[in-house]
């Protein structure tokens, strides 16, 4: 676990250095670690890195998330999520985009899932206090199952990203994503990431977040449909 924390800290430091060198580059990093002992020993570690680069007519966005947990030395969470997106502005608010996602979740019933998609987005609200962006896309998903075999299908995705600057040092965020198998609409996925961030200074904040990952049609009956995670994090923004 110490190696994971050290590696994540080094990654954050590297991206921070890059952000300092480029004024049109933004970085957001989060680091969480909880360990309890007594009647049961639990350990949870999470990290998230987001990077954005804005050009005149293009925007680049990347995200990496890792979540790991165990209880009484038995692993119960092991999740890696990667995302890359290119946005091409057509107007001040309207844009088209290409996106790739990769999810490896050891306890979801899948070895991995990957989705490649294209669509359009719109900056619905752009004010000093409120920012709301909507995205809609069509794509292709490939899944590899823990029990063996695989599947691929056409995918439809809707996403909403919302930021509310409640006070100068207090921010509310919500990321909502719905992805559905267009060939079997009973197979769909809902992800929600809700958080509150309290700024300490110009670069550091403390945050609390609540994540929900729901799959309506798990690949096997022994897989729970809903995973929830509550995290307290140290946040760095550049």
Buried (B, 14 or more C-beta within 10 A) or exposed (E): EEEBEEEBEEBBEEBBEBBEEEEEBBBBBBBBBEEEEEEEEBBBBBBBBBBBBBEEEEBBBBBBBBBBBBBEEEEEBBBBBBBBBBBBBEEEEEBBBBBBBBBBBBBBBBBBBBBBBEBBBBBBBEEEEEBBBBBEBEBEBBBBBBEEEEBEBEBBBBBBBBBBBEEEEEBBBBBBBBBBBBEEEEBBBBBBBBBBBEBEEEEEBEBBBEBBBBBBEBBEEEBEEEBEBEBEBBBBBB
